């Protein structure tokens, strides 16, 4: 990070490459589809390069980068929404990439489909907070940095999102 802050484009590229999979997942969650995620991440990388010099060395690159990606994705989504509101029917779209983990590997494809469908019925902010915590495994502090809010706010947003997800799962999409 020190080299990137000093203007080393290769060091910045290495940091971006290391966190690109997480960035793509965050962009996919915010956008609701993987279709534009790559473009959004590339826009964020380019937009954030000039700002890397001012990055606080005591804060992690990952949370700073993911916040920039989330903001770029939100801006992209807003402009897309204004152009074509009818395109955003997230409840009917397939999910983005699924992150394999020990718990996830134990869940059958059918169970996963039910969870993904319930997750897709949630609003974007609820999906994002759940994805940051459970897919990206960010700490509350990192989530607060990405979302631009206090850690206590992260806790309450995550709690509300999980309550909504449980309700969707219990309701079965009815």
Secondary structure, DSSP 8 states (H G I E B T S, - for coil): -HHHHTT-HHHHHHHHHHHHHHHHHHHHHHHTSSTTHHHHHHHHHHHHHGGGGG--TTS-HHHHHHHHHHHHHHHHHHHHHHH-GGG--GGGS--------HHHHHS-HHHHHHHHHHHHTS-HHHHHHHIIIIIS---HHHHHHHHTS-HHHHHHHHHHHHHHHHHHHHHTT-
